[in-house]
Amino acid sequence: MPRLEPLQSFKLGEDCLKALTELPSILDEIAPMTPRQKHELGRSVRSLWEDLTSEKEHRTAEYLSSPADASAYMRYFLPWNLIRLASIFSSLPLQLDDGASVMDIGSGPLTLPIALYLSRSDLRSKRLTFYCADKTERILKQGQNLFESICARVSGALSPWKIVLLHQQFGDYPPEKVDLVTAANVFNEFFWKSKAPLGMRASLTARQLLGYLKGLGSVFLMEPGDPRSGSFISAIRAALSTFGALPAAPCPHVFACPLPGIFRSLETPGNESPTVLGAKHFRELVMPKRREKYPWCHFTIGTGATPPWLKALSDEAGLSKEKLVFSYLLSTVPAELPQPGNQKSKPGGQSFTRVVSEEFPLPGRLLGRYACSAEGYSLVQYPPSGRKPSSGDLLRTPFTSKDHVIDEKSGAIIVSY
Ligand SMILES: C[S@@+](CC[C@H](N)C(=O)[O-])C[C@H]1O[C@@H](n2cnc3c(N)ncnc32)[C@H](O)[C@@H]1O
């Protein structure tokens, strides 16, 4: 079987690399640090990291309004998030027409609009409106200056995108309904504060997210790739589907998620979830071998292309990185809902496999990665020589369902690549 080129892969383009290289000098212009802040930057990064990655609920409400935290965020968290987001956006099936509008929730220093600008030259000349909302006003203003400076450095011109800053909480609405609602690294900050069952909270959140859309439109979410965030993404995916927003990426199918982490069901006793699609759309797939916590959907990319200054700052903060992980979801309300039995495949009438996990050795001198397909939890195996699939690759599935061979250890369908 010849190894086929992936149809989609994570990639970091030239413009993003240029912006990352020049980021310190841009930030020195628009948000200069005092000598003391410069001296303490490594320590400030470390302390903000500890705050953001803890599950404590004592984080100050507007933590990014402090100059030290804002500097630490823009010089450490923003560039790493730019790399994650720009890598996803490079092949995301996202369409925005001239005149379209976007709501970015928890925009912070506008990381997501900047990543979209850097990774999608096809969108740069479009007249788009971005409503950038955050509960902290100061970081939004710094983000707008950063966005404008990056556009000028990368394209030598101002962007036609209209940026509207909104000092708002999640649940507040922009002046108009939008075509795309986005949120990156936001829900992990407050979603888990509620103690209601995961499925119930996911349904409520999905309804709120869809409330931002004009009717048709898309929702894009990215979260850190930890088990909790992966379970959140799987639960939101299911909840959005019940309201008619079907998963478009990374999922290669619209059926139940075979990498759901701790998420089991939207339904709680006595409360059946409403569905826009019939039950036939949610057929069960091959699941991983039964266990309390299933694997969660998350992707891993290398940090080889990272500029030396970012590596140095990360080392100084004691946060050296060899890989970046994340979970993400694009769900879209289609103009017409697909017919049951007609969505095994996408796009274009074939079956696809999304490579998910990191690489690991298999018996027989083979290598493997766990993956997802319309058949269910899969294990892509391949020899160590020649082209190897990477986390995030979308492949054409080289088999039909009658050929299933199940890996005894994991319960995954074995797919030879
Ligand atoms: C980790 S930062 C992410 C910023 C940016 N999206 C990124 O990916 O780099 C989280 C942002 O969400 C904002 N935030 C947290 N809870 C929020 C809420 N309930 N409503 C609006 N913004 C919120 C914070 O102020 C912060 O700017």
The ligand as an ORCA input file, in Angstrom:
! r2SCAN-3c Opt
* xyz 0 1
  C      -5.254     32.183     29.304
  S      -5.900     33.683     28.695
  C      -6.129     33.320     26.963
  C      -5.939     34.518     26.083
  C      -5.921     34.190     24.598
  N      -7.212     33.708     24.159
  C      -4.824     33.200     24.311
  O      -5.133     32.078     23.889
  O      -3.654     33.500     24.496
  C      -7.549     33.656     29.275
  C      -8.257     34.962     29.025
  O      -9.627     34.755     29.283
  C     -10.108     35.862     30.020
  N     -11.282     35.382     30.759
  C     -11.323     34.458     31.744
  N     -12.595     34.266     32.155
  C     -13.375     35.069     31.385
  C     -14.782     35.319     31.319
  N     -15.643     34.672     32.093
  N     -15.224     36.214     30.408
  C     -14.356     36.873     29.594
  N     -13.029     36.680     29.620
  C     -12.533     35.785     30.494
  C      -8.928     36.260     30.895
  O      -9.026     37.614     31.328
  C      -7.768     36.051     29.937
  O      -7.484     37.189     29.167
*
